[in-house]
Structures are given as C-alpha cells and as structure tokens.
Amino acid sequence: QVQLVESGGGLVQAGGSLRLSCAASGSIRRINDMGWYRQAPGKQRELVATITSGGNTNYADSVKGRFTISRDNAKNTVTLQMSSLKPEDTAVYYCNADIVAANVRGQVWGQGTQVTVSS
C-alpha cells in the first residue's frame, strides 16, 4: 500500500515560519512530480508548489519568494519551507505525488496537515 504521510503543520503568528514534510512509503518504483496543495475553508484546493524528479520547481504567485519546495529522491520525501507566513496562508496542506508502484500508478494524496497563521 503506497501512502504519503505529512507532518509539521501547526499554529504560527504572522511573519513566522513552518516546515512541512511528506514521506512516501510502499513498494515504490519511481516518483515523478511531487507537490504541495492547500485548501482553505470554503475554497477550492489550489496548487502551492511542485517539484520534478530533476529538481525543477513551480510556485503559485501568492507564495513566490516566501516558500521553498525541495525533495530527497533517495528518501522519497518532499519538504515545504514556509517563511513570512500570512493569515491568508491558513489552510489544510496536502502532499501529492505522481507515483509508479507495484500496485499503484498515478496521483497519490496525503491526509493533510493544518496550518494556521494568526494575525
């Protein structure tokens, strides 16, 4: 069973920093793109940042310059370093990966981790 497990969410004041981590486990053969998405109450899930297996990154305009995505291909992990956090960054953050595994091929989602930024 392939799964993604996130960690690192929590409550932080505006201007603060948080680091989210996500680890993929299971009979994984290859992971293509990995990324982070978020969903605020009453809003649709939106892309935050993605990273290819080669390290190419893509960011939502709203987080450029404040968030940094990185990955460790050997450990099947992806990390989102968030700085200069704003109240509008409050959301449930989901890890996503395009995985090729023994019994799974396609998009896999984590369970989500809450990030709350107080003003």
C-alpha positions, 0 to 999 in steps of 0.5 A: 500500500503506497501512502504519503504521510505529512507532518509539521503543520501547526499554529504560527503568528504572522511573519513566522515560519513552518516546515512541512514534510511528506514521506512516501512509503510502499513498494515504490518504483519511481516518483515523478512530480511531487507537490504541495496543495492547500485548501482553505475553508470554503475554497477550492484546493489550489496548487502551492508548489511542485517539484520534478524528479530533476529538481525543477520547481513551480510556485503559485504567485501568492507564495513566490519568494516566501516558500521553498519546495525541495525533495530527497529522491533517495528518501522519497520525501518532499519538504515545504519551507514556509517563511513570512507566513500570512493569515491568508496562508491558513489552510489544510496542506496536502502532499501529492505525488505522481507515483509508479508502484507495484500496485499503484500508478498515478496521483497519490494524496496525503491526509493533510496537515493544518496550518494556521497563521494568526494575525 
